[in-house]
């Protein structure tokens, strides 16, 4: 695949007719300015890569973490919070 870096101008009709081709160019690094009757109305650009998570894969490889391929399930039991006092009793205590 070619590596495009220049900004290209594309009309709406051409974008609709050749969307796959234009998206491949964006994927290769091009930035496309979409025009409507010669006036710029939008920009299509490659997204920035997310954070590098190599450190998480390294923890799994070292056996220091475990991942079974899904989303984290969270705690097995919901955590119950039992306040020692109510908010109203704390306000009354502060007023004394």
C-alpha positions as CSV (number, residue, x, y, z in Angstrom):
1,X,0.0,0.0,0.0
2,X,1.3,3.5,-0.8
3,X,2.1,5.9,2.0
4,X,0.2,9.2,1.5
5,X,1.0,12.2,3.6
6,X,-0.3,15.1,1.6
7,X,-3.7,16.7,2.2
8,X,-6.2,15.9,-0.6
9,X,-9.4,17.7,-1.5
10,X,-12.3,15.5,-2.5
11,X,-15.9,16.5,-3.4
12,X,-18.8,14.8,-1.8
13,X,-19.9,13.0,-5.0
14,X,-16.4,11.6,-5.5
15,X,-16.1,10.6,-1.8
16,X,-19.4,8.7,-2.0
17,X,-18.5,7.0,-5.3
18,X,-15.0,5.9,-4.2
19,X,-15.3,5.7,-0.4
20,X,-13.2,2.6,0.0
21,X,-10.4,4.0,-2.1
22,X,-10.3,7.2,-0.1
23,X,-10.4,5.4,3.3
24,X,-7.5,3.2,2.2
25,X,-5.6,6.5,1.6
26,X,-6.5,7.8,5.0
27,X,-5.4,4.5,6.5
28,X,-2.1,5.0,4.8
29,X,-1.7,8.4,6.4
30,X,-3.4,10.8,4.1
31,X,-5.6,13.6,5.3
32,X,-8.7,14.3,3.1
33,X,-10.6,17.6,3.1
34,X,-14.2,17.0,1.9
35,X,-15.6,19.8,-0.1
36,X,-19.2,20.8,-1.1
37,X,-19.3,22.9,-4.2
38,X,-15.6,23.8,-3.7
39,X,-16.0,24.9,0.0
40,X,-14.3,22.8,2.7
41,X,-16.8,21.3,5.0
42,X,-15.0,18.4,6.8
43,X,-11.7,16.6,7.3
44,X,-11.1,12.9,7.3
45,X,-7.8,12.0,9.0
46,X,-6.2,8.9,10.5
47,X,-6.9,8.4,14.2
48,X,-4.1,8.6,16.7
49,X,-3.0,5.2,18.0
50,X,-4.0,4.4,21.6
51,X,-1.6,4.0,24.4
52,X,1.0,1.2,24.0
53,X,-0.1,-1.7,26.2
54,X,3.1,-3.8,25.7
55,X,3.7,-3.6,29.5
56,X,0.4,-5.5,30.1
57,X,1.4,-8.2,27.7
58,X,4.8,-8.5,29.4
59,X,3.1,-8.9,32.8
60,X,1.0,-11.8,31.4
61,X,4.0,-13.4,29.8
62,X,6.0,-13.2,33.1
63,X,3.1,-14.8,35.0
64,X,2.5,-11.7,37.1
65,X,-0.9,-11.1,35.7
66,X,-3.6,-13.2,34.1
67,X,-5.9,-12.4,31.2
68,X,-8.5,-14.8,29.8
69,X,-9.4,-12.7,26.7
70,X,-12.5,-10.8,27.9
71,X,-13.4,-7.6,29.7
72,X,-12.6,-7.4,33.4
73,X,-15.5,-8.9,35.3
74,X,-15.0,-6.8,38.4
75,X,-15.4,-8.0,41.9
76,X,-17.2,-11.3,42.4
77,X,-19.4,-9.8,45.1
78,X,-20.6,-6.2,45.2
79,X,-18.7,-4.2,47.7
80,X,-21.1,-3.0,50.5
81,X,-20.4,0.3,52.1
82,X,-21.9,0.7,55.6
83,X,-21.5,4.2,56.8
84,X,-20.9,4.7,60.5
85,X,-23.1,7.7,60.5
86,X,-25.6,9.4,58.3
87,X,-24.9,12.7,56.6
88,X,-27.6,14.4,58.7
89,X,-26.0,13.2,61.9
90,X,-22.6,14.5,60.8
91,X,-24.2,17.9,60.0
92,X,-25.8,18.0,63.4
93,X,-22.5,17.1,65.1
94,X,-20.8,19.9,63.3
95,X,-23.4,22.4,64.4
96,X,-22.8,21.6,68.1
